[in-house]
Amino acid sequence: MEKSNSEALSKSRSSRSCIRTGYHLYMSEFRSIAKRSWIAAIAYGLCFSTLATILVIYYPRLNLSVFVNPQSIGTVVSDYIMIFAITLAAIIAGAIAELILYAQGLNVGKWRTAKAFLSTLLVALPLTIVTFGIGAFLTLPLMQSLFSYLYNPERKYWKNLWPSYKKGFKHWGKWFVVILITTIVSGVLSGIILLPANVLCLANVQANMGVLFDDPIGMPSYSIPMTAFVMFIAGIIQGYIRLSILYVYYVTYESNEKDIVY
């Protein structure tokens, strides 16, 4: 985000105002966001497509062939190893592409974005695992620390972590509402926009299940490229949906820098 936007948004807001303003800011800047992040979005879409196509088509077919003919396990081990390697590469490359998408979408440095998200994850995971449900609630103010580090280049992440976390904790209720609502909104949008991809997944699963009852596979010869293309588009859309959430979090962070609610 531009510095002028930061200054304009730097006032205390209610959680509802943060959500409304964040989505409005995202939509108003979407053209410039897409212009600077489309390459990363395509890269993420390719990784998402590769991973989804493998999970939807190739893994089930390999498992099915072994289930139908247990003696074939020896001949498909190399296929399992190859697919596992491709899956792992797609996950790693997809994570990198997603971080670059966030960095370019938020208009901040790539390395700083990677450090912010990975460091926050490093703090959140142990806290959540050790304290179970309570830990998940305690991690909410970490979003304040993440954005405080992202938009203040002079700050060090670990030195800034506790002071910014305390400020975020003072606004825990706001963070809870914002994260809850944006999660619901993104879930609904994903369910609607990605419906064709979900239908295609179910069709592939149903086709593979039918083989167990000696039915033909039932999928046309172009099912694999069609699945890959649909998943590619779905991945791009999913990336931009998640990026919209970060804009709401950004506005929430800015509003928490003030103490008076209008």
C-alpha positions in Angstrom: 0.0 0.0 0.0 1.1 3.5 -0.6 2.2 5.7 2.2 -0.7 8.1 1.6 -3.2 5.3 2.0 -1.5 4.3 5.3 -1.9 7.9 6.6 -5.5 8.1 5.5 -6.4 4.8 7.1 -4.5 5.4 10.3 -7.4 6.1 12.6 -9.3 3.9 15.0 -12.2 1.9 13.6 -14.7 -0.6 14.7 -14.3 -4.2 13.5 -17.2 -3.7 11.1 -15.5 -0.6 9.7 -12.2 -2.4 9.3 -13.8 -5.2 7.3 -15.8 -2.8 5.1 -12.8 -0.5 4.5 -10.4 -3.3 3.9 -12.5 -4.9 1.2 -13.2 -1.5 -0.4 -9.5 -0.7 -0.4 -8.7 -4.0 -2.1 -11.4 -3.7 -4.8 -10.4 0.0 -5.5 -6.8 -1.0 -6.0 -7.3 -4.4 -7.6 -6.2 -3.2 -11.1 -2.8 -2.1 -9.8 -2.6 -5.1 -7.5 -3.1 -7.5 -10.4 -0.7 -5.6 -12.6 2.2 -6.0 -10.2 1.3 -9.6 -9.0 -0.1 -11.4 -12.0 3.1 -13.4 -12.6 3.2 -14.7 -9.1 -0.5 -15.5 -9.3 0.1 -17.5 -12.5 3.0 -19.3 -10.8 0.8 -20.1 -7.8 -2.0 -21.3 -10.1 0.3 -23.7 -11.9 1.5 -25.1 -8.5 -2.0 -25.4 -7.3 -3.1 -27.1 -10.5 -0.2 -29.6 -10.4 -0.9 -30.5 -6.8 -4.7 -30.7 -7.2 -4.5 -32.8 -10.4 -2.1 -35.3 -8.8 -4.3 -35.6 -5.7 -7.6 -35.8 -7.7 -6.4 -38.1 -10.5 -3.0 -39.7 -10.2 -2.9 -40.8 -6.5 -6.4 -42.3 -6.6 -5.6 -44.2 -9.8 -2.4 -45.6 -8.4 -4.1 -46.6 -5.1 -7.0 -48.1 -7.1 -4.6 -50.2 -9.3 -3.0 -51.6 -6.1 -6.3 -52.3 -4.5 -7.6 -54.1 -7.5 -4.4 -56.0 -8.1 -2.3 -56.2 -4.9 0.5 -58.0 -6.8 1.2 -54.8 -8.8 2.6 -52.9 -5.7 6.1 -53.7 -6.8 5.7 -52.2 -10.2 4.1 -48.9 -9.0 6.6 -48.1 -6.3 8.7 -46.0 -8.7 5.5 -44.2 -9.7 4.7 -43.4 -6.1 8.2 -42.0 -5.5 8.0 -39.9 -8.6 4.5 -38.5 -7.8 5.6 -37.9 -4.2 8.6 -35.9 -5.4 6.4 -33.8 -7.8 3.9 -33.3 -5.0 6.6 -32.0 -2.6 8.1 -29.8 -5.2 4.6 -28.3 -6.0 4.0 -27.6 -2.3 7.3 -25.8 -1.8 7.1 -23.9 -5.1 3.5 -23.0 -4.3 4.4 -21.7 -0.9 7.1 -19.5 -2.4 4.8 -18.2 -5.1 2.1 -17.4 -2.6 4.5 -15.4 -0.4 5.6 -13.5 -3.5 1.9 -12.9 -4.4 1.4 -11.5 -0.9 4.5 -9.3 -1.1 3.6 -7.8 -4.5 -0.1 -7.5 -3.6 0.7 -5.7 -0.4 3.5 -3.8 -2.1 6.2 -4.7 0.4 9.6 -6.4 0.1 9.6 -10.1 -0.7 12.3 -11.1 1.8 10.6 -9.1 4.5 7.3 -10.7 3.7 8.8 -14.2 3.8 10.5 -13.4 7.2 7.3 -11.9 8.6 5.1 -14.9 7.7 7.6 -17.6 8.6 8.5 -16.0 11.9 4.9 -15.6 12.8 4.2 -19.2 11.9 7.2 -20.2 14.1 5.7 -18.4 17.0 2.1 -19.5 16.4 2.6 -23.2 15.9 4.2 -24.1 19.2 1.8 -21.9 21.1 -1.2 -23.6 19.4 0.1 -27.1 19.9 1.1 -26.7 23.6 -2.0 -24.9 24.7 -4.5 -26.4 22.2 -7.6 -24.3 21.8 -6.5 -21.5 24.1 -3.3 -21.1 22.1 -5.3 -20.5 18.9 -7.0 -17.6 20.5 -3.7 -16.2 21.9 -2.2 -16.2 18.4 -4.7 -13.7 17.0 -2.8 -10.6 18.1 0.2 -11.9 16.2 -1.3 -10.3 13.1 -0.6 -6.9 14.7 3.1 -7.9 15.1 3.2 -9.2 11.5 1.9 -6.0 9.9 3.9 -3.8 12.3 7.0 -5.4 11.0 6.0 -5.4 7.4 5.2 -1.6 7.2 8.0 -0.4 9.4 11.3 -1.2 7.7 13.4 0.1 10.6 12.0 -2.5 13.0 13.5 -5.9 13.7 10.9 -8.7 13.9 11.9 -10.3 17.2 12.5 -6.9 19.0 9.2 -5.7 17.7 7.2 -8.9 18.5 6.3 -8.3 22.1 5.5 -4.6 22.0 3.3 -4.9 19.0 1.7 -8.1 20.3 0.7 -6.3 23.5 -1.0 -3.6 21.4 -2.8 -6.2 19.4 -3.9 -8.0 22.5 -5.5 -4.8 23.8 -7.7 -5.1 20.6 -8.2 -8.9 20.9 -11.9 -8.6 20.4 -11.5 -6.7 17.2 -9.0 -9.1 15.8 -11.3 -12.0 16.7 -14.3 -10.5 14.9 -12.3 -9.5 11.9 -10.6 -12.9 11.5 -13.9 -14.8 12.1 -15.9 -12.7 9.5 -13.1 -12.7 6.9 -12.7 -16.5 7.2 -16.5 -17.0 6.7 -16.6 -14.6 3.8 -13.5 -16.2 2.1 -15.0 -19.7 2.7 -18.3 -18.7 1.1 -16.6 -17.0 -1.9 -14.4 -20.0 -2.4 -17.3 -22.4 -2.2 -19.2 -20.4 -4.9 -16.4 -19.4 -7.2 -14.6 -22.7 -7.0 -17.8 -24.8 -7.5 -16.8 -26.1 -11.0 -13.5 -27.3 -9.5 -15.3 -29.1 -6.7 -17.7 -30.7 -9.1 -14.8 -31.9 -11.2 -13.1 -33.4 -8.2 -16.3 -35.3 -7.2 -16.7 -36.6 -10.7 -13.1 -38.0 -10.7 -13.6 -39.6 -7.3 -16.9 -41.1 -8.4 -15.4 -42.4 -11.7 -12.5 -44.1 -9.7 -14.9 -45.6 -7.2 -16.9 -47.1 -10.1 -14.0 -49.1 -11.2 -14.2 -51.1 -8.0 -17.5 -52.4 -9.2 -16.1 -53.3 -12.7 -17.6 -50.1 -14.3 -15.5 -48.3 -16.9 -13.6 -45.3 -15.8 -16.2 -43.1 -17.4 -14.1 -40.0 -17.8 -13.4 -38.6 -21.3 -9.8 -38.6 -22.7 -9.5 -34.9 -22.1 -10.4 -35.2 -18.4 -6.8 -34.7 -17.2 -6.0 -31.4 -19.2 -9.5 -30.2 -18.3 -8.9 -30.9 -14.6 -5.5 -29.2 -14.8 -7.0 -26.0 -16.4 -9.9 -25.7 -14.0 -7.6 -26.1 -11.1 -5.2 -23.5 -12.5 -8.0 -20.9 -12.7 -9.2 -22.0 -9.2 -5.7 -21.5 -7.8 -5.4 -18.0 -9.1 -8.8 -17.1 -7.7 -8.0 -18.7 -4.4 -4.8 -16.7 -4.2 -6.5 -13.4 -4.7 -9.3 -14.2 -2.3 -6.7 -14.8 0.5 -4.9 -11.6 -0.5 -8.2 -9.7 0.1 -8.1 -10.9 3.7 -4.7 -9.4 4.2 -6.0 -6.0 3.1 -8.7 -6.2 5.9 -5.9 -7.2 8.4 -3.9 -4.3 7.2 -6.7 -1.8 7.9 -7.3 -3.5 11.3 -3.6 -3.1 12.1 -3.7 0.6 11.1 -6.8 1.2 13.2 -5.2 -0.4 16.3 -2.4 2.1 16.2 -4.9 4.6 17.6 -6.6 4.3 20.9 -9.8 6.3 20.4 -12.8 4.7 18.6 -14.9 7.0 16.5 
